[in-house]
Structure formats: structure tokens, C-alpha cells
């Protein structure tokens, strides 16, 4: 196990989401192993991260040693295309408030969770950290990407101006426990799991998926991301000798492997027990043709993903089956 985090009080913004919940599990394991960690959380109903005054009052009252910003408004292509203003505004406001008010409360160390959508649509594959801001973004999620880029640059700017240690990690497409299986707002893996499950239950002959099925995507289990996030924080405090700079730029987090959407659909069909045809619908958008991260920097530092995609899909399907059906319709 990596060395225990030095900070005693950790504020985790977005603790109830898929990413936040995974980080809570990782921190809980460290606490059980003896690390002196206090996890500070604030439910959405008691703290609106879009409200600057509320965030300021919270930070001043709690005075955390470390902040992990995992809160975000997220969704798939349908949600991003239908709510571009909401995705841009809400994510911008949350990032600005959390980062600025953390600094105002004396927080010197912060971890910001971003997304691989920050890279240009036509970025050379696999996408290196240096590809940021070198070309146009993918139109279907541009507002969300712009908000995430702003968060990265805000962290870098506080580091340059104030000497803080605010680092950012950019995960590839995530899935796993706590995922959103809503038919209209989910990402591709939970959407496919629900669609194939329902088709198998009805005895359908075929399932039609969005797009051509040809785009390639990389998928990372959320528990692997949580492990990587704490690994990066450990490196930051230990002054790891091999890093080229004091964690002032972002780091990619992924598996270094990708599959086509059609291959992914076939995996989900096997996991859910669907044995019919898989059809494509080219009238629906594909999104970026390929999205795979270059994870060599983090690999050189000593971290690699451990969860295979098919094993991760099976675990995620079990989580889906364990959910209350009423909750899935929310």
C-alpha cells in the first residue's frame, strides 16, 4: 500500500458521485489500515458548490488540509447536446468556487479531476498531455470540455502565482459502481448495460446502438481511477525524484488500451446474456473517431490500471442488478 497521506482533514467535493464514492472507498481502506484521515463531505442539499459565498463559508469553517475536487455535472452525448449552457456554467462555477475558496482558506494542496474530452477532436492518438489546446474540440461535448480546461488552467495559475501544489488528473471514460443508468443521461457503458439487459429480458431479436459502432474508446474502472488519484497525491507529497516538474501540469489516467463501440457492445451482450443481433444506427452521432490516452508518464511513475474491461463490465452489471428498479427510473 502507498504511504499514508500527510493531511489529516480531506474535503472531498462530489463524494456521492461515482468518482467521489470510489475515492471515499479508497480513503476508507487507508483509514482502516491506520492512516489518520478525516474525510469531510457536504451533501448537495447542504452545500451548493455553484454558490461562491456558501463555498467560502464552508471552507473557512472547515479549514481542510487537502481538497479533492471530484464534483461535476456529467452526462453522455444526448445530455451534453441538449444542455450545453448548463454543462458549461455549472462546471465552471463549481471549479472556480472550490479552487478559489480552497486557496482563500489556506489550502496548499488540491487534486482536480478532469476528463479526456479536454483534448482536440483530431489530436494524434494516443493523446499526450501536451495536446491540450492544440486544436478544435469535439462539438458534442465542447461546453463540458471548456469548463474542464478552465479548471486545469486555474490550478496551474494558482501554482504559478501563489506557489500552491494544485495538481490535475485527466481520466479516460469511466465506469463502475455508482454509475448512472438513466436511459437519457447515462454514458455509453451504463446505457448499453441497461439496453441489453432489457432486451434480454423481453426476448428481443436485436439491439440497435447509436452510431456506426466504429469509434474507438478507452474505458477505466472507477476504482482504478480512485487508486491513481491517491497515488498522484502520494507522489506530490513525497517529492518523487523522477517527475519533471512539481506536479504543476495535468496527468493522464487510463489503461492504454481501447476497443470499438461495436466490440464493447458485444462484451456487454455476453455479460448480460443477450444472444440476439447487434445493429448500428449511422443516423446518430458517433462523437470523436478515437479517444485513447497516452498514459506513459503515469506508468513511468509506477502506476498501472488493474481491472480488465470484461471483468469490470461484469462487476458493473452486478451493481446494476442490485439497484432498486425505482431508483433506475429517476
C-alpha positions, 0 to 999 in steps of 0.5 A: 500500500502507498504511504499514508497521506500527510493531511489529516482533514480531506474535503472531498467535493462530489463524494456521492458521485461515482468518482467521489464514492470510489475515492471515499472507498479508497480513503476508507481502506487507508483509514482502516489500515491506520492512516489518520484521515478525516474525510469531510463531505457536504451533501448537495442539499447542504452545500451548493458548490455553484454558490461562491459565498456558501463555498467560502463559508464552508471552507473557512469553517472547515479549514481542510488540509487537502481538497479533492475536487471530484464534483461535476455535472456529467452526462453522455452525448444526448445530455451534453447536446441538449444542455450545453449552457448548463454543462458549461456554467455549472462546471465552471462555477463549481471549479472556480468556487472550490479552487478559489475558496480552497486557496482563500482558506489556506489550502496548499494542496488540491487534486482536480479531476478532469476528463479526456474530452479536454483534448482536440477532436483530431489530436494524434492518438494516443493523446499526450498531455501536451495536446491540450489546446492544440486544436478544435474540440469535439462539438458534442461535448465542447461546453463540458470540455471548456469548463474542464480546461478552465479548471486545469488552467486555474490550478496551474495559475494558482501554482504559478502565482501563489506557489500552491501544489494544485495538481490535475488528473485527466481520466479516460471514460469511466465506469463502475459502481455508482454509475448512472443508468438513466436511459437519457443521461447515462454514458455509453457503458451504463446505457448499453448495460441497461439496453441489453439487459432489457432486451434480454429480458423481453426476448428481443431479436436485436439491439440497435446502438447509436452510431456506426459502432466504429469509434474507438474508446478507452474505458477505466474502472472507477476504482482504478481511477480512485487508486491513481488519484491517491497515488498522484497525491502520494507522489506530490507529497513525497517529492518523487525524484523522477517527475519533471516538474512539481506536479504543476501540469495535468496527468493522464489516467487510463489503461492504454488500451481501447476497443470499438463501440461495436466490440464493447457492445458485444462484451456487454451482450455476453455479460448480460446474456443477450444472444440476439443481433447487434445493429448500428444506427449511422443516423446518430452521432458517433462523437470523436473517431478515437479517444485513447490516452497516452498514459506513459508518464503515469506508468513511468511513475509506477502506476498501472490500471488493474481491472480488465474491461470484461471483468469490470463490465461484469462487476458493473452489471452486478451493481446494476442488478442490485439497484432498486428498479425505482431508483433506475427510473429517476 
